[in-house]
Amino acid sequence: MKKKSSLLTEGKTKKVFATEDSGVVHIENKEDITAFDDPTKTKKIQSKAISATTTTCRVFELLRDADLPVAYIEQVSPTEFQTPKCEMIGLEFVVRRLGVGSFTQRRPDLAVGKGAKPHRFHRLVSEFFLKTTHGNLKRGDEVICDVLPVIDGKQLEDPLIFNPFEPEWRLLHPKKPLWEKGSELGITVMAKKVVDPLKGYIDDYPGWRESIDNMDALGRKAFLVLEKAWALLGYTLVDFKIEFGWTEDGRLVIADVIDNDSWRLKDPEFEEQSKQEFRDGKDLSLVEAKYLKVAGLVERFRVPRQALILWRGSKDDTFPAYPQIAVVEVIDVVLSGHKQTQACLTKLEELQRDYPDGGVIIALVGMSNGLGPVLSSHTSWPVIGVPVSTKEFPDDVWSSLRLPSQNPMATVLSDKNAVLFALNILGQKNPAAYMTRQYALEQLDTGY
């Protein structure tokens, strides 16, 4: 832990301090809970700082374990943690699995009636909003975004960016359909000046587009990790809002905080557990209880240590390509089910001992698949048989398909699909494996 020093800045819900190390900042959460960018609605909850810190730290640790870049070093007290110093990007990134809130105000065609569950998107919907304060965005003394309009006596904040992948951003009202009068704010912002304030003033700077692509991918992957972590506890992550920053060595990271203010979260009975309860005017004692409940639940987040066993009957059998996934260890075993049966069973017991979180075995075999059935009749781990010789000898597939009782082995002809099938299985309890497979699946579909 680095010793904190002077106060750098103070926001609505946290204070940021310098430390004895110029590359590290110290964040202290406050007891304040806010809503609707309206200071008159701010309240204090005694345990809010503890809940927010616990939730943020466990979430960042989970994302870090899943091999995603986060601005986080360690928790140093019940209400404080330390992070690498970051240059924050003036954007809020929102990811949605279900259509609720301001999204359905802009897309009323996807709204549902009271009591009905909201529309679920097969491919996550991502949106960028420009962060503003008092209706504008500044970099030093320069105003990057013209002052936004005052509507019905209230300053408009955080407009929606119509297409963040264009170099010039059109800003929209965050809660109006595109076809409605007043949706177009008539204000544009140069993307490069927001995405990277250090390079954004270079006229030919092309890196802004790559940065937007990277933020979109990183935000989607972070959501998927959290979606599975919550699903394993029986909860539904509806949406979340995060921010990004640049570290001093130029890395793009998820920064700021991710806590119960950052998402909508439903329990197994589909009851709301997040800040939405405060926005809806629920009693503060109820809101506090739910924040404490969520902080307790995130203590159970973890990425399991699993194994993907690529088991070959011979060193001459094909070795398939596979993705690198955090805490999924790929183990190459070469033992014949026919010739080294006892050695196979001994190795199987060692693997089950060493990986209590489980694994999947892909049995890659040539002639007469005895390996897969031997393994599948001695373990509850899933076994996938890949008869690699069927291109030359199609009849070899029958030794993988015609199996006796108590031999629940799956057979997949393509070794690539066998690996994907294995990752689908591992992803049922592994947020990192789920993220890898689900992200790839969703990139095949570009619609809602």
C-alpha positions as CSV (number, residue, x, y, z in Angstrom):
1,M,0.0,0.0,0.0
2,K,1.2,3.5,-0.9
3,K,0.7,6.2,1.7
4,K,-1.9,8.7,0.5
5,S,-1.3,12.4,0.5
6,S,-3.1,15.4,-1.0
7,L,-6.7,15.4,-2.3
8,L,-6.7,15.5,-6.1
9,T,-10.4,15.7,-6.8
10,E,-13.7,15.0,-5.2
11,G,-16.8,13.7,-7.0
12,K,-20.4,13.0,-5.9
13,T,-19.6,9.6,-4.5
14,K,-15.8,9.4,-4.0
15,K,-12.6,11.3,-3.3
16,V,-9.3,10.7,-5.2
17,F,-6.0,11.3,-3.4
18,A,-2.4,11.4,-4.6
19,T,0.1,9.0,-3.0
20,E,3.8,8.9,-2.3
21,D,4.0,7.1,-5.7
22,S,3.2,9.5,-8.5
23,G,1.9,6.5,-10.6
24,V,-0.7,5.4,-8.0
25,V,-3.8,7.1,-6.7
26,H,-5.9,6.4,-3.6
27,I,-9.7,6.2,-3.9
28,E,-12.0,6.7,-0.9
29,N,-15.7,6.0,-1.4
30,K,-18.3,8.3,0.3
31,E,-21.6,7.5,1.9
32,D,-23.5,9.5,-0.7
33,I,-26.0,8.0,-3.1
34,T,-27.2,10.1,-6.1
35,A,-29.9,10.0,-8.8
36,F,-30.9,11.8,-12.0
37,D,-27.9,14.2,-11.9
38,D,-30.0,16.2,-9.3
39,P,-28.0,17.3,-6.2
40,T,-31.3,17.7,-4.3
41,K,-31.9,14.0,-4.4
42,T,-28.6,13.0,-2.9
43,K,-28.9,11.1,0.3
44,K,-26.4,9.4,2.7
45,I,-26.4,5.7,3.6
46,Q,-24.1,4.8,6.5
47,S,-22.8,1.6,4.9
48,K,-22.7,2.9,1.3
49,A,-18.9,3.4,1.3
50,I,-18.2,-0.1,2.5
51,S,-20.7,-1.7,0.1
52,A,-19.3,0.3,-2.9
53,T,-15.7,-0.5,-2.1
54,T,-16.3,-4.2,-1.5
55,T,-18.3,-4.5,-4.7
56,T,-15.8,-2.6,-6.8
57,C,-12.8,-4.5,-5.5
58,R,-14.3,-7.9,-5.9
59,V,-15.5,-7.1,-9.4
60,F,-12.1,-5.7,-10.5
61,E,-10.4,-8.8,-9.1
62,L,-12.7,-11.0,-11.0
63,L,-12.1,-9.1,-14.3
64,R,-8.4,-9.2,-13.6
65,D,-8.5,-13.0,-13.0
66,A,-10.4,-13.3,-16.4
67,D,-7.3,-11.5,-18.0
68,L,-9.1,-8.2,-18.7
69,P,-7.2,-4.9,-18.1
70,V,-8.4,-3.0,-15.1
71,A,-7.2,0.1,-13.2
72,Y,-6.9,-1.7,-9.8
73,I,-4.1,-2.6,-7.5
74,E,-5.5,-3.5,-4.1
75,Q,-8.1,-2.8,-1.4
76,V,-6.5,-1.0,1.5
77,S,-9.4,-0.5,3.9
78,P,-13.1,-1.2,4.1
79,T,-13.8,2.1,2.2
80,E,-10.6,2.6,0.2
81,F,-8.6,1.1,-2.6
82,Q,-5.6,2.0,-4.8
83,T,-5.3,2.1,-8.6
84,P,-2.8,3.0,-11.2
85,K,-3.0,6.7,-12.2
86,C,-5.2,7.1,-15.3
87,E,-6.1,9.8,-17.7
88,M,-9.9,9.2,-17.8
89,I,-11.7,9.2,-21.2
90,G,-14.8,11.4,-21.3
91,L,-17.2,8.7,-22.2
92,E,-19.7,6.4,-20.4
93,F,-20.0,3.0,-22.0
94,V,-23.3,1.1,-21.5
95,V,-23.9,-2.5,-22.3
96,R,-27.4,-4.0,-22.3
97,R,-28.6,-7.6,-22.2
98,L,-32.2,-6.6,-21.6
99,G,-34.1,-3.7,-23.0
100,V,-35.1,-1.4,-20.1
101,G,-34.8,2.2,-18.8
102,S,-33.8,5.0,-21.2
103,F,-33.2,2.4,-24.0
104,T,-37.0,1.7,-24.3
105,Q,-37.7,5.4,-24.2
106,R,-35.6,5.6,-27.3
107,R,-36.8,2.3,-28.7
108,P,-40.5,2.1,-27.6
109,D,-41.0,-0.7,-30.2
110,L,-39.0,-2.9,-27.7
111,A,-40.9,-1.8,-24.6
112,V,-43.1,-4.4,-22.8
113,G,-46.1,-4.1,-20.6
114,K,-46.0,-3.8,-16.9
115,G,-45.2,-7.1,-15.2
116,A,-43.7,-8.6,-18.4
117,K,-40.0,-9.5,-18.6
118,P,-38.1,-7.2,-20.9
119,H,-36.8,-8.1,-24.4
120,R,-33.5,-10.0,-24.3
121,F,-30.8,-9.2,-26.9
122,H,-28.9,-12.2,-28.3
123,R,-26.1,-9.8,-29.1
124,L,-25.3,-7.3,-26.4
125,V,-26.3,-3.8,-27.2
126,S,-23.5,-1.3,-26.6
127,E,-23.8,2.5,-26.5
128,F,-21.4,5.4,-25.9
129,F,-22.5,8.5,-24.0
130,L,-20.4,11.7,-23.8
131,K,-19.7,12.6,-20.2
132,T,-20.6,16.2,-19.4
133,T,-20.5,18.5,-16.4
134,H,-22.9,21.5,-16.3
135,G,-23.7,20.6,-20.0
136,N,-20.2,20.6,-21.4
137,L,-16.9,18.7,-21.7
138,K,-13.6,20.5,-21.1
139,R,-10.0,19.5,-21.6
140,G,-8.1,22.1,-19.5
141,D,-9.5,25.5,-20.5
142,E,-10.8,24.3,-23.9
143,V,-14.5,23.4,-24.3
144,I,-14.6,20.2,-26.4
145,C,-18.4,20.0,-26.4
146,D,-20.6,23.1,-26.7
147,V,-22.9,23.7,-23.8
148,L,-26.0,21.4,-24.1
149,P,-29.5,22.8,-23.9
150,V,-31.6,23.3,-20.8
151,I,-34.9,21.4,-21.2
152,D,-37.8,22.0,-19.0
153,G,-35.6,23.9,-16.6
154,K,-33.0,21.1,-16.3
155,Q,-29.6,21.0,-17.8
156,L,-29.2,18.2,-20.2
157,E,-26.2,15.9,-19.4
158,D,-24.5,12.9,-21.0
159,P,-25.9,12.9,-24.5
160,L,-26.0,9.7,-26.6
161,I,-23.4,9.5,-29.4
162,F,-25.3,8.5,-32.6
163,N,-22.4,6.5,-34.2
164,P,-19.2,6.4,-32.2
165,F,-17.4,4.8,-35.1
166,E,-17.5,7.9,-37.2
167,P,-14.8,10.6,-36.8
168,E,-17.4,13.3,-36.0
169,W,-20.0,12.5,-33.4
170,R,-23.6,13.6,-33.6
171,L,-25.1,14.1,-30.2
172,L,-28.6,12.9,-29.4
173,H,-31.0,13.3,-26.5
174,P,-30.4,10.2,-24.3
175,K,-34.1,9.6,-23.7
176,K,-35.9,10.5,-27.0
177,P,-36.5,8.3,-30.1
178,L,-34.5,9.4,-33.1
179,W,-37.6,10.4,-35.0
180,E,-38.9,12.7,-32.2
181,K,-38.5,16.4,-32.3
182,G,-35.6,17.5,-30.1
183,S,-33.7,14.2,-30.4
184,E,-31.0,15.8,-32.6
185,L,-29.2,18.3,-30.5
186,G,-27.4,19.9,-33.4
187,I,-24.0,19.5,-31.7
188,T,-21.1,17.6,-33.0
189,V,-17.8,16.6,-31.3
190,M,-14.5,15.4,-32.9
191,A,-14.0,11.8,-31.7
192,K,-10.2,12.0,-31.5
193,K,-10.3,14.9,-29.0
194,V,-12.3,12.8,-26.5
195,V,-10.9,9.4,-27.0
196,D,-7.2,10.3,-26.5
197,P,-6.7,13.8,-25.2
198,L,-2.9,13.6,-25.5
199,K,-3.0,12.7,-29.2
200,G,-6.4,14.0,-30.2
201,Y,-5.1,17.4,-31.2
202,I,-2.9,15.8,-33.9
203,D,-4.7,16.5,-37.2
204,D,-3.9,13.1,-38.8
205,Y,-4.3,11.0,-35.6
206,P,-5.9,7.8,-36.8
207,G,-5.8,5.9,-33.5
208,W,-9.2,7.0,-32.2
209,R,-11.1,4.4,-34.2
210,E,-9.0,1.5,-32.9
211,S,-9.5,2.8,-29.4
212,I,-13.3,2.9,-29.8
213,D,-13.1,-0.7,-31.2
214,N,-11.0,-1.7,-28.2
215,M,-13.4,-0.1,-25.7
216,D,-16.4,-1.7,-27.3
217,A,-14.7,-5.2,-27.2
218,L,-13.4,-4.7,-23.7
219,G,-16.7,-3.5,-22.3
220,R,-18.6,-6.4,-23.9
221,K,-16.2,-8.9,-22.5
222,A,-16.3,-7.4,-19.0
223,F,-20.1,-7.6,-19.1
224,L,-20.0,-11.3,-20.2
225,V,-17.7,-12.2,-17.3
226,L,-20.0,-10.5,-14.8
227,E,-23.1,-11.9,-16.5
228,K,-21.9,-15.4,-15.9
229,A,-20.6,-14.7,-12.4
230,W,-24.0,-13.4,-11.4
231,A,-25.8,-16.2,-13.3
232,L,-23.9,-18.8,-11.2
233,L,-25.5,-17.2,-8.2
234,G,-29.0,-17.2,-9.8
235,Y,-29.0,-13.5,-10.6
236,T,-29.5,-11.7,-13.9
237,L,-27.3,-8.8,-14.9
238,V,-29.6,-6.5,-17.0
239,D,-27.1,-3.8,-18.0
240,F,-24.1,-1.9,-16.7
241,K,-22.3,1.4,-17.2
242,I,-18.5,1.6,-17.0
243,E,-15.7,4.1,-17.8
244,F,-12.2,3.7,-19.4
245,G,-8.9,5.4,-18.9
246,W,-5.3,5.4,-20.2
247,T,-2.6,4.4,-17.8
248,E,0.7,6.3,-17.9
249,D,2.3,3.6,-20.0
250,G,-0.5,3.9,-22.6
251,R,-2.7,0.9,-21.7
252,L,-6.5,1.1,-22.2
253,V,-8.1,-0.1,-19.0
254,I,-11.5,-0.3,-17.3
255,A,-11.3,2.4,-14.7
256,D,-13.2,4.3,-12.0
257,V,-15.6,1.9,-10.2
258,I,-18.1,-0.9,-10.9
259,D,-20.5,-1.2,-8.0
260,N,-24.2,-1.4,-7.2
261,D,-24.6,2.0,-8.7
262,S,-23.2,0.8,-12.0
263,W,-25.8,-1.8,-13.1
264,R,-29.3,-3.1,-12.9
265,L,-29.4,-6.5,-11.2
266,K,-32.3,-8.9,-10.7
267,D,-32.5,-11.7,-8.1
268,P,-33.8,-15.2,-8.8
269,E,-37.4,-13.9,-8.4
270,F,-36.5,-11.1,-10.8
271,E,-36.7,-8.4,-8.1
272,E,-34.4,-5.4,-8.5
273,Q,-31.3,-5.3,-6.3
274,S,-29.4,-2.2,-7.5
275,K,-29.5,1.6,-7.4
276,Q,-32.7,1.5,-9.4
277,E,-34.5,0.9,-6.1
278,F,-33.2,4.3,-4.9
279,R,-34.2,6.0,-8.2
280,D,-37.7,4.5,-7.8
281,G,-38.0,6.1,-4.4
282,K,-37.8,3.0,-2.2
283,D,-37.1,3.4,1.5
284,L,-33.5,4.0,2.3
285,S,-33.3,1.1,4.8
286,L,-34.4,-1.2,2.0
287,V,-31.9,0.2,-0.4
288,E,-29.1,-0.1,2.2
289,A,-30.0,-3.7,2.8
290,K,-29.8,-4.6,-0.9
291,Y,-26.4,-2.9,-1.2
292,L,-25.1,-4.9,1.7
293,K,-26.6,-8.1,0.2
294,V,-24.9,-7.5,-3.1
295,A,-21.6,-6.7,-1.4
296,G,-21.9,-10.0,0.4
297,L,-22.7,-11.9,-2.8
298,V,-19.7,-10.6,-4.8
299,E,-17.4,-12.1,-2.2
300,R,-18.3,-15.4,-3.8
301,F,-17.1,-14.4,-7.3
302,R,-14.3,-16.5,-8.6
303,V,-12.9,-17.9,-11.8
304,P,-12.4,-21.6,-11.3
305,R,-9.2,-23.4,-12.2
306,Q,-10.3,-26.0,-14.9
307,A,-8.5,-28.3,-17.3
308,L,-9.0,-28.9,-21.0
309,I,-7.4,-32.3,-21.6
310,L,-6.2,-33.0,-25.2
311,W,-5.8,-36.8,-24.9
312,R,-4.2,-38.6,-27.8
313,G,-3.8,-42.3,-28.3
314,S,-0.5,-41.7,-30.1
315,K,1.9,-38.8,-30.6
316,D,1.0,-39.1,-34.3
317,D,-2.6,-38.2,-33.7
318,T,-3.6,-34.6,-34.7
319,F,-3.2,-31.9,-32.1
320,P,-6.0,-29.2,-32.6
321,A,-5.8,-25.5,-32.3
322,Y,-7.3,-24.0,-29.1
323,P,-7.7,-20.5,-27.6
324,Q,-5.8,-19.3,-24.5
325,I,-8.2,-18.8,-21.7
326,A,-7.4,-17.5,-18.2
327,V,-7.2,-20.3,-15.6
328,V,-8.2,-23.0,-18.2
329,E,-5.1,-25.2,-18.3
330,V,-4.6,-27.1,-21.5
331,I,-2.9,-30.5,-20.8
332,D,-1.5,-32.8,-23.5
333,V,-1.7,-36.5,-22.6
334,V,-0.4,-39.2,-24.9
335,L,-1.6,-42.7,-23.6
336,S,-3.3,-45.4,-25.6
337,G,-6.6,-46.8,-24.3
338,H,-5.9,-50.2,-25.8
339,K,-2.2,-50.6,-24.9
340,Q,-1.9,-48.6,-21.7
341,T,-5.3,-49.0,-20.1
342,Q,-4.1,-49.0,-16.5
343,A,-1.8,-46.0,-17.1
344,C,-4.8,-44.2,-18.6
345,L,-7.0,-44.8,-15.5
346,T,-4.2,-43.8,-13.2
347,K,-3.7,-40.5,-15.1
348,L,-7.4,-39.9,-15.1
349,E,-7.5,-40.2,-11.3
350,E,-4.6,-37.7,-11.0
351,L,-6.3,-35.2,-13.2
352,Q,-9.5,-35.4,-11.1
353,R,-7.5,-35.0,-8.0
354,D,-5.6,-32.0,-9.3
355,Y,-8.5,-30.1,-10.8
356,P,-11.5,-30.2,-8.3
357,D,-13.2,-27.5,-10.4
358,G,-13.4,-30.1,-13.2
359,G,-12.5,-30.3,-16.8
360,V,-13.3,-31.7,-20.2
361,I,-11.4,-34.4,-22.0
362,I,-11.1,-34.5,-25.8
363,A,-10.0,-38.0,-26.9
364,L,-8.2,-37.6,-30.3
365,V,-7.8,-41.1,-31.7
366,G,-7.1,-42.8,-35.0
367,M,-7.9,-46.5,-35.5
368,S,-10.6,-48.1,-33.2
369,N,-11.4,-45.6,-30.5
370,G,-11.0,-47.5,-27.3
371,L,-9.6,-44.5,-25.5
372,G,-12.7,-42.4,-25.4
373,P,-15.1,-45.1,-24.1
374,V,-12.6,-46.3,-21.5
375,L,-12.3,-42.7,-20.1
376,S,-16.0,-41.9,-20.3
377,S,-16.9,-45.1,-18.3
378,H,-14.6,-44.1,-15.5
379,T,-15.3,-40.4,-15.0
380,S,-18.2,-37.9,-14.7
381,W,-16.1,-35.4,-16.6
382,P,-17.4,-34.9,-20.1
383,V,-15.5,-36.8,-22.7
384,I,-15.6,-35.9,-26.4
385,G,-14.3,-38.4,-28.9
386,V,-12.7,-37.1,-32.2
387,P,-12.1,-40.0,-34.6
388,V,-9.3,-38.3,-36.6
389,S,-8.8,-41.0,-39.2
390,T,-12.3,-41.0,-40.6
391,K,-11.3,-39.0,-43.7
392,E,-9.2,-41.9,-44.9
393,F,-11.3,-44.7,-43.2
394,P,-14.9,-43.5,-42.7
395,D,-15.9,-46.8,-40.9
396,D,-13.6,-45.9,-38.0
397,V,-16.4,-43.6,-36.8
398,W,-18.5,-46.6,-35.6
399,S,-16.1,-47.4,-32.7
400,S,-17.0,-43.9,-31.4
401,L,-20.7,-44.1,-32.1
402,R,-21.8,-47.6,-31.2
403,L,-21.0,-47.6,-27.5
404,P,-22.2,-50.0,-24.7
405,S,-24.3,-48.8,-21.7
406,Q,-22.7,-46.4,-19.2
407,N,-20.5,-44.9,-21.8
408,P,-21.8,-41.3,-22.3
409,M,-19.1,-40.1,-24.7
410,A,-20.0,-37.4,-27.3
411,T,-18.6,-37.8,-30.7
412,V,-17.6,-34.8,-32.9
413,L,-15.9,-35.2,-36.2
414,S,-14.3,-31.8,-36.4
415,D,-11.5,-31.2,-33.8
416,K,-12.2,-27.5,-34.0
417,N,-15.8,-28.0,-33.1
418,A,-14.8,-30.4,-30.4
419,V,-12.7,-27.6,-28.7
420,L,-15.6,-25.2,-29.0
421,F,-18.0,-27.8,-27.5
422,A,-15.5,-28.3,-24.6
423,L,-15.4,-24.5,-24.0
424,N,-19.2,-24.4,-24.0
425,I,-19.2,-27.0,-21.2
426,L,-16.4,-25.3,-19.2
427,G,-18.2,-22.0,-19.6
428,Q,-21.2,-23.3,-17.7
429,K,-19.3,-22.6,-14.5
430,N,-16.3,-20.5,-15.7
431,P,-16.9,-16.8,-16.4
432,A,-13.7,-16.5,-18.4
433,A,-14.5,-19.5,-20.6
434,Y,-18.1,-18.2,-21.0
435,M,-16.8,-14.8,-22.0
436,T,-14.6,-16.3,-24.7
437,R,-17.3,-18.4,-26.3
438,Q,-20.2,-16.0,-26.0
439,Y,-18.2,-13.0,-27.3
440,A,-17.2,-15.1,-30.4
441,L,-20.9,-16.2,-30.9
442,E,-22.2,-12.7,-30.7
443,Q,-19.8,-11.3,-33.2
444,L,-21.6,-13.5,-35.8
445,D,-24.7,-11.5,-35.4
446,T,-24.7,-7.7,-35.9
447,G,-28.4,-7.1,-35.2
448,Y,-30.5,-6.7,-32.0
